[in-house]
Amino acid sequence: MLFIDKNAPNIIHAHNVHVKKTGCRIRRRIGGQKCSDVNCEVCRVNCRTISGVPIKLREILADEQVLSMILGSEPDELYLLSTIVWQEIIPNFSAIDYEQFFKARSYKPNKRTVDDWLLVRKYEASYDLLTQIFDYEGWFQNTNNAEHYDAYCLAVNLDRNTCTYCNRLYTSTMKTRKNKKVMRPTFDHWFSKSKHPLLALSFYNLIPSCSICNTSIKGTKEYLLNTHLHPYVDIDCLEQFQYGYYYLKSTRQFDVYLSLKPNAPKAFRTCYDLKLREMYNAHHSELADLIRIKTAYSEKYIENMLKTYSAAGLSHREVYRLAFGTELEENDFYKRPLSKFKKDILAKLELLGFLQNSFT
């Protein structure tokens, strides 16, 4: 997992734009007033309001400060905010009952007990309403490519080129020359939107990722801040684990493993649940290339190669990128796939220090 620095200028900009424009959309949806910005593209266009929003919920979401908190608060506040809103709109809200509601809701009507029906009637209308208001699947995902602020715009503002979770695949954002949207990262909901519809559009709950990590691996698994690393919270997440490898003579194949810091249960759980070891065992060819550099070429050859690059006026970082196709600095790992993996392997091969010394 890669760390995303919430204090980086582009992340601050992305956060502010997201909270402002998404907030306008939600207030318009519940019949609220337009914002004071006459140029706001969200408030300029007509918006169909949602009928049947209870007064209490409308009051909560019409409050600009409260809505900004829901959309922009940091991860450690989001779960609590969701609970507080539920307590406001549902009398005698119980977190335990709410969990049971999802089980009751999944049963066929003729299989539900009386208690199941009571839970469904207590929570279902509000749940469906919140899902409609915080419309990720329709408005924000924007499969029709309508011209408005959406997941594509957020991806452009974040400018993350590889998956935050695995750093294996490009997640670039692109348009055609005719300005048609072509590709962007998917957004994983760190707190599952299926259980937390109020958080479906919260900035720090939208993690740019590849479709494999988002859909095939993480999916709707319940992640919590005390059990898993969060890319906006755990600044040292890259230091929590390192990639290494074995060579298995019996199968004549490499086996990639993860070496974890002692007493790092969140790192273990995160790496295990994201299946990083299994995924990186698909990259034997990249691993073999690095080992081949170590075994097939003399240190003198590598030194001469680096001096050639240096003579061209390239920095150590640029030489490293040309030689290995990845980034050297942790802050830049998101720009190219496999950057964390390759740097760890180069360190294990004792090439990292040699490359630094040769250059200087």
C-alpha positions as CSV (number, residue, x, y, z in Angstrom):
1,M,0.0,0.0,0.0
2,L,1.2,3.5,-0.8
3,F,0.8,6.5,1.4
4,I,-1.1,9.6,0.1
5,D,0.0,12.8,1.7
6,K,-3.2,14.8,2.5
7,N,-1.0,17.9,2.9
8,A,0.3,17.8,-0.7
9,P,-0.9,20.8,-2.7
10,N,-2.7,18.8,-5.3
11,I,-4.4,16.6,-2.7
12,I,-5.6,19.7,-0.8
13,H,-7.0,21.1,-4.0
14,A,-8.7,17.8,-4.9
15,H,-10.2,17.7,-1.4
16,N,-11.5,21.2,-1.5
17,V,-13.0,20.9,-5.0
18,H,-14.6,17.6,-4.1
19,V,-16.3,18.8,-0.9
20,K,-17.5,22.0,-2.5
21,K,-19.0,20.5,-5.7
22,T,-20.3,17.3,-4.2
23,G,-21.9,19.3,-1.4
24,C,-23.7,21.5,-3.9
25,R,-25.0,18.4,-5.7
26,I,-26.4,16.9,-2.5
27,R,-28.0,20.1,-1.3
28,R,-29.7,20.5,-4.7
29,R,-30.9,16.9,-4.6
30,I,-32.7,17.5,-1.3
31,G,-34.2,20.7,-2.5
32,G,-31.7,23.0,-0.9
33,Q,-30.5,26.4,-2.1
34,K,-27.8,27.0,-4.7
35,C,-24.4,28.1,-3.5
36,S,-23.2,31.7,-3.7
37,D,-20.8,31.0,-6.7
38,V,-22.6,32.1,-9.8
39,N,-20.1,30.1,-11.9
40,C,-20.7,26.8,-10.1
41,E,-21.5,24.3,-12.8
42,V,-23.3,22.0,-10.3
43,C,-25.7,24.8,-9.3
44,R,-26.1,26.2,-12.8
45,V,-27.8,23.2,-14.3
46,N,-31.3,21.9,-13.4
47,C,-31.3,19.1,-10.8
48,R,-34.2,16.7,-10.1
49,T,-34.9,16.7,-6.4
50,I,-35.6,13.6,-4.3
51,S,-39.0,13.4,-2.8
52,G,-39.9,12.0,0.6
53,V,-36.7,13.2,2.4
54,P,-37.7,13.4,6.1
55,I,-37.4,16.9,7.6
56,K,-34.8,15.8,10.1
57,L,-32.5,14.4,7.4
58,R,-33.1,17.4,5.2
59,E,-32.1,19.7,8.0
60,I,-28.9,17.7,8.7
61,L,-27.8,17.7,5.0
62,A,-28.8,21.3,4.3
63,D,-26.4,22.5,7.0
64,E,-23.3,23.3,5.0
65,Q,-20.9,22.7,7.9
66,V,-22.4,19.3,8.7
67,L,-22.4,18.2,5.0
68,S,-18.8,19.4,4.6
69,M,-17.9,17.2,7.6
70,I,-19.5,14.2,6.0
71,L,-17.8,14.7,2.7
72,G,-14.4,16.0,3.9
73,S,-13.6,14.7,7.4
74,E,-10.6,12.5,7.9
75,P,-11.0,8.8,8.2
76,D,-10.9,8.5,12.0
77,E,-14.0,10.8,12.1
78,L,-16.1,9.3,9.3
79,Y,-17.3,6.2,11.1
80,L,-18.5,8.2,14.1
81,L,-20.2,10.7,11.8
82,S,-22.1,8.0,10.1
83,T,-23.3,6.6,13.4
84,I,-24.3,10.0,14.7
85,V,-26.5,10.7,11.6
86,W,-28.1,7.3,11.9
87,Q,-28.9,8.0,15.6
88,E,-30.5,11.3,14.5
89,I,-32.8,9.9,11.8
90,I,-33.7,6.5,13.4
91,P,-35.1,6.4,16.9
92,N,-33.4,3.8,19.1
93,F,-30.7,3.2,16.5
94,S,-28.5,0.2,17.4
95,A,-25.3,-0.7,15.6
96,I,-26.0,-4.3,16.4
97,D,-29.5,-4.1,14.9
98,Y,-28.1,-2.3,11.9
99,E,-25.7,-5.2,11.2
100,Q,-28.5,-7.7,11.6
101,F,-30.6,-5.6,9.2
102,F,-28.2,-6.5,6.3
103,K,-28.7,-10.2,7.0
104,A,-32.5,-9.8,7.3
105,R,-32.5,-7.8,4.1
106,S,-30.7,-10.5,2.2
107,Y,-33.3,-13.2,3.0
108,K,-36.1,-13.9,0.7
109,P,-39.4,-12.3,2.0
110,N,-41.0,-15.7,2.7
111,K,-37.9,-16.7,4.7
112,R,-37.8,-13.7,7.0
113,T,-38.9,-14.1,10.7
114,V,-41.0,-11.5,12.5
115,D,-37.8,-10.0,13.9
116,D,-36.3,-9.8,10.4
117,W,-39.3,-7.9,9.1
118,L,-39.1,-5.5,12.0
119,L,-35.5,-4.7,11.2
120,V,-36.2,-4.3,7.5
121,R,-39.0,-1.9,8.2
122,K,-37.0,0.0,10.7
123,Y,-33.9,0.7,8.5
124,E,-34.7,-0.1,4.8
125,A,-36.4,3.2,3.8
126,S,-33.7,5.4,5.3
127,Y,-30.9,3.2,3.9
128,D,-32.4,3.3,0.4
129,L,-32.8,7.1,0.7
130,L,-29.2,7.7,1.8
131,T,-28.0,5.5,-1.1
132,Q,-30.1,7.7,-3.5
133,I,-28.9,11.0,-2.1
134,F,-25.2,10.0,-1.9
135,D,-25.4,8.7,-5.5
136,Y,-22.1,7.1,-6.3
137,E,-23.3,4.5,-8.8
138,G,-25.2,6.9,-10.9
139,W,-24.2,10.6,-10.7
140,F,-20.6,10.3,-9.4
141,Q,-19.5,7.2,-11.4
142,N,-21.1,8.9,-14.4
143,T,-21.2,6.0,-16.9
144,N,-22.9,8.2,-19.4
145,N,-20.0,10.7,-19.5
146,A,-22.2,13.7,-18.8
147,E,-20.4,17.0,-18.3
148,H,-20.3,17.5,-14.6
149,Y,-18.0,17.0,-11.6
150,D,-17.6,13.2,-11.1
151,A,-15.1,10.4,-10.4
152,Y,-13.2,11.3,-13.5
153,C,-12.6,14.9,-12.3
154,L,-11.5,13.6,-8.9
155,A,-9.1,11.2,-10.6
156,V,-7.6,14.1,-12.6
157,N,-7.2,16.3,-9.5
158,L,-5.6,13.4,-7.5
159,D,-3.2,12.5,-10.3
160,R,-2.3,9.0,-9.1
161,N,-0.8,6.9,-11.9
162,T,-0.7,3.5,-10.2
163,C,-2.9,1.6,-7.8
164,T,-2.7,2.8,-4.2
165,Y,-3.1,-0.7,-2.9
166,C,-0.8,-2.9,-5.0
167,N,1.4,-0.4,-7.0
168,R,1.4,-3.1,-9.8
169,L,-0.9,-1.5,-12.4
170,Y,-1.2,1.8,-14.1
171,T,-4.4,3.7,-13.2
172,S,-3.9,6.7,-15.5
173,T,-6.6,9.1,-16.3
174,M,-7.1,9.8,-20.1
175,K,-9.4,11.5,-22.6
176,T,-9.5,11.3,-26.4
177,R,-8.7,14.4,-28.5
178,K,-12.5,15.0,-28.7
179,N,-12.5,15.2,-24.9
180,K,-14.3,11.9,-24.4
181,K,-13.4,10.1,-21.1
182,V,-11.5,6.9,-21.8
183,M,-10.0,5.6,-18.6
184,R,-9.5,6.4,-14.9
185,P,-8.7,4.6,-11.7
186,T,-11.6,2.9,-9.9
187,F,-12.4,4.2,-6.4
188,D,-12.5,1.7,-3.6
189,H,-14.7,2.6,-0.7
190,W,-12.4,2.0,2.3
191,F,-15.5,1.9,4.5
192,S,-17.8,-0.1,2.3
193,K,-20.6,2.0,0.7
194,S,-22.9,-1.0,1.0
195,K,-22.9,-0.7,4.8
196,H,-22.1,3.0,5.0
197,P,-24.2,4.8,2.3
198,L,-23.6,8.1,4.0
199,L,-19.9,7.8,3.3
200,A,-20.2,6.8,-0.4
201,L,-18.9,10.2,-1.5
202,S,-16.6,11.1,1.3
203,F,-13.2,12.2,0.0
204,Y,-11.0,10.1,2.3
205,N,-13.2,7.1,1.7
206,L,-12.5,7.1,-2.0
207,I,-9.2,5.3,-2.6
208,P,-7.9,5.4,-6.2
209,S,-7.1,1.8,-7.1
210,C,-7.0,-0.8,-9.9
211,S,-10.1,-2.8,-10.7
212,I,-8.4,-6.0,-9.5
213,C,-7.8,-4.7,-6.0
214,N,-11.1,-2.9,-5.8
215,T,-13.4,-5.5,-7.1
216,S,-11.8,-8.9,-7.2
217,I,-9.7,-8.7,-3.9
218,K,-11.0,-6.1,-1.5
219,G,-14.6,-5.8,-2.6
220,T,-16.9,-5.1,0.3
221,K,-14.6,-6.5,3.0
222,E,-14.9,-4.5,6.2
223,Y,-11.7,-2.6,6.9
224,L,-11.3,-0.6,10.2
225,L,-8.6,1.8,11.2
226,N,-7.5,-0.4,14.1
227,T,-7.2,-3.5,11.9
228,H,-5.9,-2.2,8.6
229,L,-3.5,0.4,7.2
230,H,-5.2,3.4,5.6
231,P,-3.4,5.2,2.8
232,Y,-4.3,8.7,4.1
233,V,-3.5,7.9,7.7
234,D,-0.6,5.5,8.0
235,I,2.4,7.7,6.9
236,D,4.8,4.8,7.5
237,C,2.9,2.1,5.6
238,L,5.7,1.5,3.2
239,E,8.1,0.9,6.0
240,Q,5.9,-1.7,7.5
241,F,6.8,-4.4,5.0
242,Q,9.4,-5.4,2.4
243,Y,9.4,-7.7,-0.6
244,G,11.9,-10.5,-0.7
245,Y,12.3,-13.8,-2.6
246,Y,13.4,-17.4,-2.4
247,Y,14.5,-19.7,-5.2
248,L,12.8,-23.1,-5.0
249,K,15.1,-25.7,-6.5
250,S,12.3,-28.3,-6.5
251,T,10.2,-26.3,-8.9
252,R,12.9,-24.1,-10.4
253,Q,10.8,-21.1,-9.6
254,F,11.0,-18.0,-7.5
255,D,8.7,-17.4,-4.6
256,V,8.1,-13.8,-3.5
257,Y,7.4,-13.2,0.2
258,L,6.7,-10.2,2.4
259,S,8.9,-9.5,5.4
260,L,6.9,-7.6,8.0
261,K,8.0,-5.3,10.8
262,P,7.8,-6.9,14.2
263,N,4.6,-6.1,16.1
264,A,2.8,-4.8,13.0
265,P,-0.6,-6.5,13.0
266,K,-2.3,-3.9,10.8
267,A,0.4,-4.4,8.2
268,F,0.1,-8.1,8.3
269,R,-3.7,-8.0,8.0
270,T,-3.6,-5.5,5.2
271,C,-1.0,-7.3,3.1
272,Y,-2.8,-10.6,3.7
273,D,-6.2,-9.3,2.8
274,L,-4.9,-7.5,-0.3
275,K,-3.1,-10.7,-1.3
276,L,0.1,-8.8,-2.1
277,R,2.2,-11.9,-1.9
278,E,0.0,-13.9,-4.3
279,M,-0.2,-10.9,-6.7
280,Y,3.6,-10.3,-6.8
281,N,4.3,-13.9,-7.4
282,A,3.0,-13.1,-10.9
283,H,6.0,-10.9,-11.5
284,H,8.8,-13.6,-11.7
285,S,10.0,-12.1,-15.0
286,E,10.7,-8.7,-13.4
287,L,12.4,-10.4,-10.4
288,A,14.5,-12.5,-12.8
289,D,15.6,-9.4,-14.7
290,L,16.9,-7.8,-11.5
291,I,18.7,-10.9,-10.5
292,R,20.2,-11.2,-14.0
293,I,21.7,-7.7,-13.6
294,K,23.4,-8.9,-10.4
295,T,24.7,-12.2,-11.8
296,A,25.3,-11.5,-15.5
297,Y,27.0,-8.2,-15.5
298,S,30.1,-7.2,-13.7
299,E,30.1,-4.3,-11.3
300,K,32.5,-2.5,-13.7
301,Y,29.9,-2.8,-16.4
302,I,27.2,-1.3,-14.3
303,E,29.5,1.4,-13.1
304,N,30.4,2.4,-16.7
305,M,26.7,2.4,-17.6
306,L,25.9,4.7,-14.8
307,K,28.8,7.0,-15.6
308,T,27.5,7.2,-19.2
309,Y,24.1,8.3,-17.9
310,S,25.8,10.7,-15.5
311,A,27.8,12.3,-18.4
312,A,24.5,13.1,-20.0
313,G,23.7,15.4,-17.1
314,L,21.1,13.1,-15.5
315,S,20.4,13.0,-11.8
316,H,20.7,9.8,-9.7
317,R,16.9,9.6,-9.7
318,E,16.7,9.9,-13.5
319,V,19.4,7.3,-13.9
320,Y,17.6,4.9,-11.6
321,R,14.3,5.4,-13.5
322,L,16.0,4.8,-16.9
323,A,17.8,1.7,-15.7
324,F,14.9,0.0,-13.9
325,G,11.7,1.7,-15.2
326,T,10.6,2.6,-11.7
327,E,10.9,5.4,-9.2
328,L,13.6,5.7,-6.6
329,E,11.9,8.0,-4.0
330,E,9.0,6.7,-1.9
331,N,7.0,9.8,-2.5
332,D,7.2,9.1,-6.3
333,F,6.3,5.3,-6.1
334,Y,2.8,6.1,-7.3
335,K,4.1,7.3,-10.6
336,R,5.3,3.9,-11.9
337,P,4.2,0.4,-11.3
338,L,6.4,-2.0,-9.2
339,S,8.5,0.8,-7.7
340,K,8.3,-0.5,-4.2
341,F,8.9,-4.1,-5.2
342,K,11.9,-3.4,-7.4
343,K,13.6,-1.1,-4.8
344,D,13.2,-3.8,-2.1
345,I,14.6,-6.5,-4.3
346,L,17.6,-4.2,-5.4
347,A,18.3,-3.6,-1.7
348,K,18.2,-7.4,-1.0
349,L,20.6,-7.9,-4.0
350,E,22.9,-5.3,-2.4
351,L,22.7,-3.3,-5.6
352,L,20.9,-0.3,-4.2
353,G,23.9,1.0,-2.2
354,F,26.3,0.1,-5.1
355,L,24.2,2.1,-7.5
356,Q,24.2,5.1,-5.2
357,N,28.0,4.9,-4.6
358,S,28.8,4.4,-8.3
359,F,26.8,7.5,-9.2
360,T,28.4,9.7,-6.6
